[in-house]
Structures are given as C-alpha cells and as structure tokens.
Amino acid sequence: MLTNDKMIKGRFAKLYHGKKMYNDIVNHLNNNGNVLLCTYTKVTKYQSKHSNMFKLGKSGSVYVQRGKNWDCIDYAGIKLI
C-alpha cells in the first residue's frame, strides 16, 4: 500500500504534459493545421499528412519520426500555425 510519505510530488507531471502536447499536435494536424518544429539550426514544417509521424513514449516524452529513427522533441520549440 502506498502511504502519504512515499508519494512523490509531481510524479505524473511529465506524463500529463507529454500527453497534452501530443494531443495538441495531433489534433491540430488533423484539423488541417500546420506545426513548426524549431531547433537551434533547423525549422521543419509538418502538415496534416504527417500526423502519424508523432508518438508518445511511456515516460511522457513526445517523439517525431526521422527516417527509421525517432527523435525526442521535448525541448524543441513547437508552434501551431
């Protein structure tokens, strides 16, 4: 049994924020919006046809597909346009 002294503050915060970010991105793409993914050196534009290129990891991290690999976009700038 989990007691109050064993509970960790913000234990599921990363998972909550990851789910929210993932749902915002996919819903925006499914509604014919565009998403800009901004890093220090590159800006990539994703359209509605790219909605299957995003996934949510078990820990709450959001990933985008790059070829056969998946890149974590937790700290990238994301703009919904």
Secondary structure, DSSP 8 states (H G I E B T S, - for coil): ---GGG--TTTTHHHHHHHHHHHHHHHHHHTT--EEEE-SS-EEEE-GGGGGGEEE-TTS-EEEEETTEEEE-TTSEEEE-
